[in-house]
Amino acid sequence: MEAVRGTTTSPAYVKVLLTDKRTAHTFESCVPANLFSGAVHREYGFAYDAAGIAAAERFITANPRHAYSFESPAALANMPWHPFTAELAAASALVVRTPSNALRESVAQGALLQFYVDHPRQRQRMAALACALIDQGLKPAVADMTGRLILRP
């Protein structure tokens, strides 16, 4: 979970297992690290000073399963775009079918970009694609200028 450390205008995605304590619904999702960190701050009351930021980072990185529970409506609202299970499966199948040496190009201008761009569930499908790319050991992030998915080196 190195993605939650530091600040950037192009946040990396983190893959997490989330539980909504209010409904007992547990689901897998990928969330931009800054939104996830903000949700943790809201849920657990970490301050936005140096000590609070460090404490939130320790809390996040100390969880090897990447499983987190939230019940605060404000914390949950800070992570609004979650893919459906079918979107996760479709994104995974698409990534697996794409040759590894073509993934970067496909994210920039190919089938992987077309998977989410201009779709009514664009953010959710982008998150699904981020999860599939993380599963392949890659580092997807949100581009700061376009808001599209990019791969970090």
DSSP file (Angstrom, degrees, kcal/mol; ACC not computed):
  #  RESIDUE AA STRUCTURE BP1 BP2  ACC     N-H-->O    O-->H-N    N-H-->O    O-->H-N    TCO  KAPPA ALPHA  PHI   PSI    X-CA   Y-CA   Z-CA
    1    1 A M    >         0   0    0      0, 0.0     3,-1.7     0, 0.0     4,-0.3   0.000 360.0 360.0 360.0  34.2    0.0    0.0    0.0
    2    2 A E  G >   +     0   0    0      1,-0.3     3,-1.5     2,-0.2    59,-0.0   0.724 360.0  79.8 -59.7 -19.8    2.8    2.4   -0.8
    3    3 A A  G 3  S+     0   0    0      1,-0.3     9,-0.4    10,-0.1    -1,-0.3   0.733  84.5  59.2 -62.5 -23.3    0.3    4.2   -3.0
    4    4 A V  G <  S+     0   0    0     -3,-1.7     2,-0.3    53,-0.1    -1,-0.3   0.610  86.2  94.7 -83.9 -10.6   -1.2    6.0    0.1
    5    5 A R  S <  S+     0   0    0     -3,-1.5    28,-0.0    -4,-0.3    49,-0.0  -0.610  83.6   0.8 -82.7 139.4    2.1    7.6    1.1
    6    6 A G  S    S-     0   0    0     -2,-0.3     2,-0.4     2,-0.0     0, 0.0  -0.110  84.0 -81.7  82.6 179.8    2.8   11.1   -0.1
    7    7 A T        +     0   0    0      4,-0.0     2,-0.3     3,-0.0    -2,-0.0  -0.953  45.6 159.7-127.4 146.6    0.8   13.5   -2.1
    8    8 A T        -     0   0    0     -2,-0.4    26,-0.1     4,-0.0    -2,-0.0  -0.983  44.9-130.9-158.0 156.1    0.3   13.7   -5.8
    9    9 A T  S    S+     0   0    0     -2,-0.3    -1,-0.0     1,-0.2    -2,-0.0   0.422 107.8  56.5 -88.8   0.9   -2.1   15.2   -8.3
   10   10 A S  S    S-     0   0    0    133,-0.1    -1,-0.2   134,-0.1   133,-0.1  -0.678  85.1-161.8-129.0  76.1   -2.1   11.8  -10.1
   11   11 A P        -     0   0    0      0, 0.0   131,-2.5     0, 0.0     2,-0.1  -0.295  12.7-127.0 -69.5 141.9   -3.1    9.3   -7.4
   12   12 A A  B     -A  141   0A   0     -9,-0.4    21,-3.7   129,-0.3   129,-0.3  -0.412  26.5-110.7 -74.9 157.6   -2.5    5.6   -7.7
   13   13 A Y  E     -C   32   0B   0    127,-2.6     2,-0.4    19,-0.3   -10,-0.1  -0.666  26.6-155.6 -86.0 147.9   -5.3    3.1   -7.3
   14   14 A V  E     -C   31   0B   0     17,-2.5    17,-2.3    -2,-0.3     2,-0.6  -0.977  11.6-135.7-121.5 140.7   -5.4    0.8   -4.3
   15   15 A K  E     +C   30   0B   0     -2,-0.4     2,-0.3    15,-0.2    15,-0.2  -0.856  36.7 167.1 -97.5 123.7   -7.2   -2.5   -4.3
   16   16 A V  E     -C   29   0B   0     13,-2.8    13,-2.6    -2,-0.6     2,-0.6  -0.913  40.3-129.7-136.8 158.1   -9.2   -3.0   -1.1
   17   17 A L  E     -Cd  28  67B   0     49,-3.0    51,-2.8    -2,-0.3     2,-0.4  -0.960  37.1-164.7-106.8 114.9  -11.8   -5.2    0.4
   18   18 A L  E     -Cd  27  68B   0      9,-3.1     9,-2.6    -2,-0.6     2,-0.5  -0.802  13.8-164.4-108.5 142.0  -14.5   -2.9    1.9
   19   19 A T  E     -Cd  26  69B   0     49,-2.1    51,-2.9    -2,-0.4     2,-0.9  -0.993  13.3-148.5-122.9 126.7  -17.3   -3.6    4.3
   20   20 A D  E >>> -Cd  25  70B   0      5,-2.8     4,-2.4    -2,-0.5     3,-1.0  -0.835  11.7-160.7 -88.1 105.7  -20.1   -1.2    4.8
   21   21 A K  T 345S+     0   0    0     49,-3.0    50,-0.2    -2,-0.9    -1,-0.2   0.780  85.3  62.6 -61.5 -27.5  -20.9   -1.8    8.5
   22   22 A R  T 345S+     0   0    0     48,-0.5    -1,-0.3     1,-0.2    49,-0.1   0.850 122.4  18.8 -67.7 -33.6  -24.4   -0.3    8.1
   23   23 A T  T <45S-     0   0    0     -3,-1.0    -2,-0.2     2,-0.2    -1,-0.2   0.513  96.7-126.7-113.3  -9.2  -25.5   -3.0    5.6
   24   24 A A  T  <5 +     0   0    0     -4,-2.4     2,-0.5     1,-0.3    -3,-0.2   0.665  58.1 151.3  65.3  18.6  -22.8   -5.7    6.3
   25   25 A H  E   < -C   20   0B   0     -5,-0.9    -5,-2.8     2,-0.0     2,-0.4  -0.709  27.1-167.3 -83.0 124.7  -22.1   -5.7    2.6
   26   26 A T  E     +C   19   0B   0     -2,-0.5     2,-0.3    -7,-0.2    -7,-0.2  -0.941  15.9 159.1-114.3 135.4  -18.5   -6.7    1.7
   27   27 A F  E     -C   18   0B   0     -9,-2.6    -9,-3.1    -2,-0.4     2,-0.3  -0.991  37.9-115.1-153.7 155.3  -17.1   -6.1   -1.7
   28   28 A E  E     +C   17   0B   0     -2,-0.3     2,-0.3   -11,-0.2   -11,-0.2  -0.727  43.1 158.8 -91.8 141.7  -13.8   -5.7   -3.5
   29   29 A S  E     -C   16   0B   0    -13,-2.6   -13,-2.8    -2,-0.3     2,-0.4  -0.977  37.3-130.2-153.9 165.0  -13.0   -2.4   -5.2
   30   30 A C  E     +C   15   0B   0     -2,-0.3   -15,-0.2   -15,-0.2   101,-0.1  -0.993  31.0 179.3-121.2 133.4  -10.2   -0.2   -6.4
   31   31 A V  E     -C   14   0B   0    -17,-2.3   -17,-2.5    -2,-0.4    48,-0.1  -0.976  38.3 -97.6-135.1 139.9  -10.1    3.3   -5.3
   32   32 A P  E >>  -C   13   0B   0      0, 0.0     4,-2.3     0, 0.0     3,-0.7  -0.398  40.2-123.2 -56.2 135.7   -7.8    6.3   -5.9
   33   33 A A  H 3> S+     0   0    0    -21,-3.7     4,-2.9     1,-0.3     5,-0.2   0.822 108.4  55.3 -56.0 -37.1   -5.4    6.3   -2.9
   34   34 A N  H 3> S+     0   0    0    -22,-0.3     4,-2.0     2,-0.2    -1,-0.3   0.890 109.9  45.9 -66.9 -36.9   -6.3    9.9   -2.0
   35   35 A L  H <> S+     0   0    0     -3,-0.7     4,-2.1     2,-0.2    -2,-0.2   0.899 114.0  48.7 -70.4 -40.0  -10.0    9.1   -1.8
   36   36 A F  H  X S+     0   0    0     -4,-2.3     4,-2.2     2,-0.2    -2,-0.2   0.938 111.8  48.9 -63.5 -46.5   -9.3    6.0    0.2
   37   37 A S  H  X S+     0   0    0     -4,-2.9     4,-2.4     1,-0.2    -2,-0.2   0.907 110.4  51.6 -60.3 -41.9   -7.0    7.8    2.6
   38   38 A G  H  X S+     0   0    0     -4,-2.0     4,-2.3    -5,-0.2    -1,-0.2   0.887 108.0  52.1 -61.6 -39.1   -9.6   10.6    3.0
   39   39 A A  H  X S+     0   0    0     -4,-2.1     4,-2.8     2,-0.2     5,-0.2   0.906 109.1  50.0 -63.7 -41.3  -12.2    8.0    3.9
   40   40 A V  H  X S+     0   0    0     -4,-2.2     4,-2.6     2,-0.2     6,-0.4   0.918 109.8  51.1 -62.6 -43.7   -9.9    6.5    6.5
   41   41 A H  H  X>S+     0   0    0     -4,-2.4     4,-1.2     1,-0.2     5,-0.7   0.927 114.1  44.3 -58.2 -45.0   -9.4    9.9    8.0
   42   42 A R  H  <5S+     0   0    0     -4,-2.3    -2,-0.2     2,-0.2    -1,-0.2   0.905 116.6  45.1 -68.2 -42.2  -13.1   10.5    8.2
   43   43 A E  H  <5S+     0   0    0     -4,-2.8    -2,-0.2     1,-0.2    -1,-0.2   0.912 124.3  30.7 -69.3 -43.0  -14.0    7.1    9.6
   44   44 A Y  H  <5S-     0   0    0     -4,-2.6    -1,-0.2    -5,-0.2    -2,-0.2   0.398 104.4-117.8-105.0   2.5  -11.3    6.9   12.2
   45   45 A G  T  <5 +     0   0    0     -4,-1.2     2,-0.2    -5,-0.2    -3,-0.2   0.723  48.3 167.5  74.7  22.4  -10.9   10.6   13.1
   46   46 A F      < -     0   0    0     -5,-0.7    -1,-0.2    -6,-0.4     6,-0.1  -0.520  34.8-121.8 -69.7 135.9   -7.3   11.0   12.1
   47   47 A A        -     0   0    0     -2,-0.2     9,-0.2     1,-0.1     8,-0.1  -0.267  12.7-121.5 -71.6 162.9   -6.3   14.7   12.0
   48   48 A Y  S    S+     0   0    0      4,-0.1     2,-0.2     5,-0.1    -1,-0.1  -0.149  80.8 100.9 -99.6  37.5   -5.0   16.3    8.8
   49   49 A D  S  > S-     0   0    0      1,-0.0     4,-2.8     0, 0.0     5,-0.3  -0.588  94.8 -88.4-107.1 178.3   -1.7   17.4   10.4
   50   50 A A  H  > S+     0   0    0      1,-0.2     4,-2.2    -2,-0.2     5,-0.2   0.894 127.9  46.8 -56.5 -43.4    1.6   15.6   10.1
   51   51 A A  H  > S+     0   0    0      2,-0.2     4,-2.3     1,-0.2    -1,-0.2   0.910 114.1  47.1 -67.0 -42.0    1.0   13.3   13.0
   52   52 A G  H  > S+     0   0    0      2,-0.2     4,-2.4     1,-0.2    -2,-0.2   0.883 111.9  50.0 -67.3 -39.2   -2.6   12.4   11.8
   53   53 A I  H  X S+     0   0    0     -4,-2.8     4,-2.3     2,-0.2    -1,-0.2   0.920 112.5  47.4 -64.5 -44.0   -1.4   11.7    8.3
   54   54 A A  H  X S+     0   0    0     -4,-2.2     4,-2.3    -5,-0.3    -2,-0.2   0.895 112.0  50.4 -64.1 -39.9    1.4    9.5    9.5
   55   55 A A  H  X S+     0   0    0     -4,-2.3     4,-2.5     2,-0.2    -2,-0.2   0.907 110.5  49.2 -65.7 -41.4   -1.0    7.6   11.8
   56   56 A A  H  X S+     0   0    0     -4,-2.4     4,-2.6     2,-0.2    -2,-0.2   0.914 110.8  50.5 -64.1 -42.1   -3.5    7.1    9.0
   57   57 A E  H  X S+     0   0    0     -4,-2.3     4,-2.7     2,-0.2    -2,-0.2   0.912 111.1  48.4 -61.9 -42.4   -0.7    5.8    6.8
   58   58 A R  H  X S+     0   0    0     -4,-2.3     4,-1.5     2,-0.2    -2,-0.2   0.918 111.3  50.9 -62.8 -42.9    0.4    3.4    9.5
   59   59 A F  H  < S+     0   0    0     -4,-2.5     4,-0.2     1,-0.2    -2,-0.2   0.925 114.2  43.9 -59.0 -46.3   -3.2    2.2   10.0
   60   60 A I  H >< S+     0   0    0     -4,-2.6     3,-1.2     1,-0.2    -2,-0.2   0.934 116.5  44.2 -66.6 -47.8   -3.6    1.6    6.3
   61   61 A T  H 3< S+     0   0    0     -4,-2.7    -1,-0.2     1,-0.3    -2,-0.2   0.654 101.6  68.2 -77.3 -14.5   -0.3   -0.2    5.7
   62   62 A A  T 3< S+     0   0    0     -4,-1.5    -1,-0.3    -5,-0.2    -2,-0.2   0.528  81.9  85.0 -80.0  -4.3   -0.6   -2.3    8.8
   63   63 A N    X   -     0   0    0     -3,-1.2     3,-1.3    -4,-0.2    -1,-0.1  -0.800  56.1-176.3-102.5  95.4   -3.4   -4.3    7.3
   64   64 A P  T 3  S+     0   0    0      0, 0.0    -1,-0.2     0, 0.0    -2,-0.0   0.750  83.9  53.5 -65.8 -23.4   -1.9   -7.1    5.1
   65   65 A R  T 3  S-     0   0    0      2,-0.1     3,-0.1   -48,-0.0   -48,-0.1   0.626  99.7-135.9 -83.2 -13.6   -5.4   -8.2    3.9
   66   66 A H    <   +     0   0    0     -3,-1.3   -49,-3.0     1,-0.2     2,-0.5   0.869  54.8 145.7  57.6  37.9   -6.3   -4.7    2.8
   67   67 A A  E     +d   17   0B   0    -51,-0.2     2,-0.3   -49,-0.0    -1,-0.2  -0.929  21.9 174.6-110.3 126.6   -9.7   -5.2    4.3
   68   68 A Y  E     -d   18   0B   0    -51,-2.8   -49,-2.1    -2,-0.5     2,-0.4  -0.970  20.0-146.2-136.6 145.9  -11.4   -2.2    5.9
   69   69 A S  E     -d   19   0B   0     -2,-0.3     2,-0.4   -51,-0.2   -49,-0.2  -0.914  17.0-179.1-115.3 140.2  -14.7   -1.5    7.5
   70   70 A F  E     +d   20   0B   0    -51,-2.9   -49,-3.0    -2,-0.4   -48,-0.5  -0.989  21.5 162.1-135.9 143.4  -16.6    1.8    7.3
   71   71 A E        +     0   0    0     -2,-0.4    -1,-0.1   -51,-0.2   -51,-0.1   0.456  49.3 105.0-131.7 -13.1  -19.9    3.0    8.7
   72   72 A S     >  -     0   0    0      1,-0.2     4,-2.6   -33,-0.1     5,-0.2  -0.561  63.1-145.9 -70.0 123.6  -19.6    6.8    8.5
   73   73 A P  H  > S+     0   0    0      0, 0.0     4,-2.4     0, 0.0    -1,-0.2   0.871 101.1  53.7 -57.0 -35.7  -21.7    8.0    5.6
   74   74 A A  H  > S+     0   0    0      2,-0.2     4,-0.9     1,-0.2   -31,-0.1   0.899 109.3  47.3 -66.7 -39.9  -19.1   10.7    4.9
   75   75 A A  H >4 S+     0   0    0      2,-0.2     3,-0.6     1,-0.2     4,-0.3   0.936 114.0  46.7 -66.5 -45.8  -16.3    8.2    4.7
   76   76 A L  H >< S+     0   0    0     -4,-2.6     3,-1.5     1,-0.2    -2,-0.2   0.877 109.0  55.1 -63.8 -37.8  -18.3    5.9    2.4
   77   77 A A  H 3< S+     0   0    0     -4,-2.4    -1,-0.2     1,-0.3    -2,-0.2   0.728  95.5  67.9 -67.8 -20.6  -19.2    8.9    0.2
   78   78 A N  T << S+     0   0    0     -4,-0.9    -1,-0.3    -3,-0.6    -2,-0.2   0.642 103.6  45.6 -73.3 -13.1  -15.6    9.7   -0.1
   79   79 A M  S <  S+     0   0    0     -3,-1.5    -1,-0.3    -4,-0.3    -4,-0.0  -0.685  73.4 155.6-125.1  75.3  -15.2    6.5   -2.2
   80   80 A P        +     0   0    0      0, 0.0     2,-0.8     0, 0.0    -1,-0.1   0.637  46.5  72.9 -85.7 -14.1  -18.2    6.8   -4.6
   81   81 A W        +     0   0    0     42,-0.1   -51,-0.2   -51,-0.1    40,-0.0  -0.799  52.4 161.8-114.6  97.0  -17.3    4.6   -7.6
   82   82 A H        -     0   0    0     -2,-0.8    42,-0.2   -53,-0.1    43,-0.1  -0.934  32.1-128.3-114.9 132.0  -17.4    0.9   -7.1
   83   83 A P        -     0   0    0      0, 0.0     2,-0.1     0, 0.0   -55,-0.1  -0.395  22.6-114.6 -74.5 151.8  -17.5   -1.6  -10.0
   84   84 A F     >  -     0   0    0      1,-0.1     4,-2.1    -2,-0.1     3,-0.3  -0.434  31.8-107.6 -73.5 159.0  -20.1   -4.4  -10.1
   85   85 A T  H  > S+     0   0    0      1,-0.2     4,-2.3     2,-0.2     5,-0.2   0.882 122.2  54.2 -55.4 -40.7  -18.7   -8.0   -9.9
   86   86 A A  H  > S+     0   0    0      1,-0.2     4,-2.4     2,-0.2    -1,-0.2   0.862 106.8  50.9 -64.7 -35.6  -19.5   -8.4  -13.7
   87   87 A E  H  > S+     0   0    0     -3,-0.3     4,-2.4     2,-0.2    -1,-0.2   0.887 109.1  50.9 -68.7 -38.7  -17.4   -5.3  -14.5
   88   88 A L  H  X S+     0   0    0     -4,-2.1     4,-2.3     2,-0.2    -2,-0.2   0.924 112.7  46.5 -61.8 -44.0  -14.5   -6.7  -12.5
   89   89 A A  H  X S+     0   0    0     -4,-2.3     4,-2.5     2,-0.2    -2,-0.2   0.911 112.8  48.8 -66.0 -43.0  -14.8  -10.0  -14.4
   90   90 A A  H  X S+     0   0    0     -4,-2.4     4,-2.1     2,-0.2    -2,-0.2   0.909 112.7  47.8 -64.3 -42.3  -15.0   -8.3  -17.8
   91   91 A A  H  X S+     0   0    0     -4,-2.4     4,-2.5     2,-0.2     5,-0.2   0.917 111.6  50.6 -64.7 -42.8  -12.1   -6.0  -17.0
   92   92 A S  H  X S+     0   0    0     -4,-2.3     4,-2.6    -5,-0.2    -2,-0.2   0.923 110.5  48.9 -60.9 -45.3  -10.0   -9.0  -15.8
   93   93 A A  H  X S+     0   0    0     -4,-2.5     4,-1.8     1,-0.2    -1,-0.2   0.893 111.8  49.8 -62.1 -39.9  -10.8  -11.0  -19.0
   94   94 A L  H  X S+     0   0    0     -4,-2.1     4,-0.8     2,-0.2    -2,-0.2   0.913 112.2  46.4 -66.2 -43.5   -9.9   -8.0  -21.2
   95   95 A V  H >< S+     0   0    0     -4,-2.5     3,-0.8     1,-0.2    -2,-0.2   0.916 111.2  51.9 -65.7 -43.0   -6.5   -7.5  -19.4
   96   96 A V  H 3< S+     0   0    0     -4,-2.6    -1,-0.2     1,-0.2    -2,-0.2   0.859 108.9  51.1 -62.9 -35.4   -5.7  -11.2  -19.5
   97   97 A R  H 3< S+     0   0    0     -4,-1.8    -1,-0.2    -5,-0.2    -2,-0.2   0.668  94.0  87.6 -75.2 -16.5   -6.3  -11.3  -23.2
   98   98 A T  S << S-     0   0    0     -4,-0.8     5,-0.1    -3,-0.8    -4,-0.0  -0.728  89.3-114.6 -87.2 125.3   -4.1   -8.3  -23.9
   99   99 A P    >>  -     0   0    0      0, 0.0     3,-2.4     0, 0.0     4,-0.5  -0.293  23.7-122.2 -56.9 140.4   -0.4   -9.2  -24.4
  100  100 A S  G >4 S+     0   0    0      1,-0.3     3,-0.9     2,-0.2     4,-0.4   0.822 111.8  56.3 -57.4 -33.2    1.7   -7.8  -21.6
  101  101 A N  G 34 S+     0   0    0      1,-0.2    -1,-0.3     2,-0.1     4,-0.2   0.554 109.3  48.1 -77.0  -4.6    3.9   -5.8  -24.0
  102  102 A A  G <> S+     0   0    0     -3,-2.4     4,-2.4     2,-0.1    -1,-0.2   0.394  82.5  95.1-111.0   0.5    0.7   -4.1  -25.3
  103  103 A L  H <X S+     0   0    0     -3,-0.9     4,-2.5    -4,-0.5     5,-0.2   0.924  83.7  49.3 -62.2 -47.2   -0.9   -3.1  -22.0
  104  104 A R  H  > S+     0   0    0     -4,-0.4     4,-1.8     1,-0.2    -1,-0.2   0.929 114.2  45.3 -59.3 -45.8    0.5    0.4  -21.8
  105  105 A E  H  > S+     0   0    0      1,-0.2     4,-2.9     2,-0.2     5,-0.4   0.893 112.5  51.5 -65.1 -39.3   -0.6    1.2  -25.4
  106  106 A S  H  X S+     0   0    0     -4,-2.4     7,-1.9     1,-0.2     4,-1.8   0.867 108.9  50.5 -67.3 -36.2   -4.0   -0.3  -24.8
  107  107 A V  H  < S+     0   0    0     -4,-2.5    -1,-0.2     5,-0.2    -2,-0.2   0.885 116.1  43.3 -65.2 -37.9   -4.5    1.8  -21.7
  108  108 A A  H  < S-     0   0    0     -4,-1.8    -2,-0.2    -5,-0.2    -1,-0.2   0.868 142.9 -13.9 -77.4 -38.3   -3.6    4.9  -23.6
  109  109 A Q  H  < S+     0   0    0     -4,-2.9    -3,-0.2    -5,-0.1    -2,-0.2   0.264 112.5  71.4-154.8  19.4   -5.5    4.3  -26.9
  110  110 A G  S  X S-     0   0    0     -4,-1.8     4,-2.2    -5,-0.4     3,-0.3  -0.192  98.0 -48.4-121.7-148.3   -6.8    0.8  -27.3
  111  111 A A  H  > S+     0   0    0      1,-0.2     4,-1.2     2,-0.2    -4,-0.1   0.813 127.5  56.8 -62.4 -33.9   -9.3   -1.7  -26.0
  112  112 A L  H  > S+     0   0    0      2,-0.2     4,-0.5     1,-0.2    -1,-0.2   0.908 109.5  45.6 -67.9 -39.1   -8.5   -1.0  -22.4
  113  113 A L  H >> S+     0   0    0     -7,-1.9     4,-2.5    -3,-0.3     3,-1.3   0.925 111.0  53.4 -64.2 -44.4   -9.3    2.7  -22.8
  114  114 A Q  H 3< S+     0   0    0     -4,-2.2    -1,-0.2    -8,-0.3    -2,-0.2   0.726  93.0  74.8 -65.5 -21.0  -12.4    1.9  -24.8
  115  115 A F  H 3< S+     0   0    0     -4,-1.2    -1,-0.3    -3,-0.2    -2,-0.2   0.842 118.9   8.1 -59.1 -33.6  -13.6   -0.4  -21.9
  116  116 A Y  H X< S+     0   0    0     -3,-1.3     3,-2.0    -4,-0.5    -2,-0.2   0.713  96.1 108.0-121.5 -30.0  -14.5    2.7  -19.8
  117  117 A V  T 3< S+     0   0    0     -4,-2.5     4,-0.1     1,-0.3    31,-0.0  -0.272  97.2   0.7 -62.7 136.6  -14.2    5.9  -21.8
  118  118 A D  T 3  S+     0   0    0      1,-0.2    -1,-0.3     2,-0.1    -4,-0.1   0.592  97.8 134.3  63.0  13.7  -17.6    7.5  -22.6
  119  119 A H    X   -     0   0    0     -3,-2.0     3,-1.5     1,-0.1    -1,-0.2  -0.692  67.6-122.4 -87.7 145.5  -19.4    4.7  -20.8
  120  120 A P  T 3  S+     0   0    0      0, 0.0     3,-0.2     0, 0.0    -1,-0.1   0.801 116.9  43.6 -57.6 -27.7  -22.3    5.8  -18.4
  121  121 A R  T 3> S+     0   0    0      1,-0.2     4,-2.8     2,-0.1     5,-0.3  -0.289  77.1 144.1-108.2  46.0  -20.4    4.0  -15.6
  122  122 A Q  H <>  +     0   0    0     -3,-1.5     4,-2.3     1,-0.2     5,-0.2   0.905  68.9  45.2 -54.4 -51.1  -17.0    5.4  -16.6
  123  123 A R  H  > S+     0   0    0      1,-0.2     4,-2.0     2,-0.2    -1,-0.2   0.892 114.8  48.2 -64.3 -39.9  -15.5    5.8  -13.1
  124  124 A Q  H  > S+     0   0    0      2,-0.2     4,-2.1     1,-0.2    -1,-0.2   0.912 113.7  46.4 -67.8 -41.8  -16.7    2.4  -12.0
  125  125 A R  H  X S+     0   0    0     -4,-2.8     4,-2.3     2,-0.2    -2,-0.2   0.840 110.0  54.2 -70.3 -32.5  -15.4    0.6  -15.1
  126  126 A M  H  X S+     0   0    0     -4,-2.3     4,-2.3    -5,-0.3    -1,-0.2   0.900 108.8  49.4 -65.0 -40.1  -12.1    2.5  -14.7
  127  127 A A  H  X S+     0   0    0     -4,-2.0     4,-2.3     2,-0.2    -2,-0.2   0.897 109.3  51.8 -64.4 -40.7  -11.9    1.2  -11.2
  128  128 A A  H  X S+     0   0    0     -4,-2.1     4,-2.1     1,-0.2    -2,-0.2   0.921 110.7  48.0 -61.6 -43.5  -12.6   -2.4  -12.4
  129  129 A L  H  X S+     0   0    0     -4,-2.3     4,-2.3     1,-0.2    -2,-0.2   0.894 108.4  54.7 -64.2 -40.0   -9.8   -2.0  -15.0
  130  130 A A  H  X S+     0   0    0     -4,-2.3     4,-2.6     1,-0.2    -1,-0.2   0.913 107.3  50.8 -59.4 -42.8   -7.5   -0.7  -12.3
  131  131 A C  H  X S+     0   0    0     -4,-2.3     4,-2.3     1,-0.2    -2,-0.2   0.924 110.0  49.3 -60.5 -44.8   -8.2   -3.8  -10.2
  132  132 A A  H  X S+     0   0    0     -4,-2.1     4,-0.7     1,-0.2    -1,-0.2   0.880 112.3  48.0 -63.6 -37.7   -7.4   -6.1  -13.2
  133  133 A L  H ><>S+     0   0    0     -4,-2.3     5,-2.4     2,-0.2     3,-0.6   0.887 109.4  52.2 -70.8 -39.1   -4.1   -4.2  -13.8
  134  134 A I  H ><5S+     0   0    0     -4,-2.6     3,-2.3     1,-0.2    -2,-0.2   0.904 104.0  58.3 -60.7 -40.7   -3.1   -4.4  -10.1
  135  135 A D  H 3<5S+     0   0    0     -4,-2.3    -1,-0.2     1,-0.3    -2,-0.2   0.765 103.6  53.3 -60.4 -24.5   -3.7   -8.1  -10.3
  136  136 A Q  T <<5S-     0   0    0     -4,-0.7    -1,-0.3    -3,-0.6    -2,-0.2   0.302 126.1-102.8 -92.4   8.2   -1.1   -8.2  -13.1
  137  137 A G  T < 5S+     0   0    0     -3,-2.3    -3,-0.2     1,-0.3    -2,-0.1   0.627  79.0 133.2  83.8  13.9    1.4   -6.4  -10.9
  138  138 A L      < -     0   0    0     -5,-2.4    -1,-0.3    -6,-0.1    -2,-0.0  -0.455  56.1-127.3 -96.0 170.4    1.0   -3.0  -12.6
  139  139 A K  E     - B   0 152A   0     13,-0.5    13,-3.1    -2,-0.1     2,-0.1  -0.759  27.3-172.3-121.9  82.7    0.5    0.4  -11.0
  140  140 A P  E     + B   0 151A   0      0, 0.0  -127,-2.6     0, 0.0     2,-0.3  -0.452   9.7 171.4 -75.3 149.5   -2.6    2.2  -12.4
  141  141 A A  E     -AB  12 150A   0      9,-2.4     9,-2.6  -129,-0.3     2,-0.6  -0.922  37.8 -99.7-147.1 169.5   -3.2    5.8  -11.5
  142  142 A V  E     - B   0 149A   0   -131,-2.5     7,-0.2    -2,-0.3     2,-0.2  -0.867  40.0-123.1 -96.0 123.1   -5.5    8.6  -12.4
  143  143 A A     >  -     0   0    0      5,-3.4     4,-1.6    -2,-0.6  -133,-0.1  -0.450  14.4-140.0 -66.3 134.6   -3.9   11.1  -14.8
  144  144 A D  T  4 S+     0   0    0      1,-0.2    -1,-0.1    -2,-0.2  -134,-0.1   0.813  95.3  37.7 -70.4 -29.6   -3.9   14.6  -13.3
  145  145 A M  T  4 S+     0   0    0      1,-0.1    -1,-0.2     3,-0.1    -2,-0.0   0.878 130.3  23.6 -89.9 -40.2   -4.8   16.5  -16.5
  146  146 A T  T  4 S-     0   0    0      2,-0.1    -2,-0.2     0, 0.0     3,-0.1   0.693  88.1-132.4-100.7 -21.2   -7.2   14.1  -18.3
  147  147 A G     <  +     0   0    0     -4,-1.6    -3,-0.1     1,-0.3     2,-0.1   0.533  64.1 131.1  76.5   5.7   -8.6   12.1  -15.5
  148  148 A R        -     0   0    0      1,-0.1    -5,-3.4    -6,-0.1     2,-0.3  -0.362  67.2 -88.6 -85.3 169.6   -8.0    8.9  -17.5
  149  149 A L  E     +B  142   0A   0     -7,-0.2     2,-0.3   -42,-0.2    -7,-0.2  -0.594  48.8 176.0 -78.2 136.1   -6.3    5.8  -16.4
  150  150 A I  E     -B  141   0A   0     -9,-2.6    -9,-2.4    -2,-0.3     2,-0.5  -0.898  26.9-124.3-132.1 164.2   -2.5    5.7  -16.7
  151  151 A L  E     -B  140   0A   0     -2,-0.3  -139,-0.0   -11,-0.2   -43,-0.0  -0.958  20.4-143.9-112.2 128.0    0.2    3.2  -15.8
  152  152 A R  E      B  139   0A   0    -13,-3.1   -13,-0.5    -2,-0.5     0, 0.0  -0.534 360.0 360.0 -81.6 154.1    3.1    4.3  -13.6
  153  153 A P              0   0    0      0, 0.0    -1,-0.1     0, 0.0    -2,-0.0   0.519 360.0 360.0 -63.6 360.0    6.5    2.8  -14.3
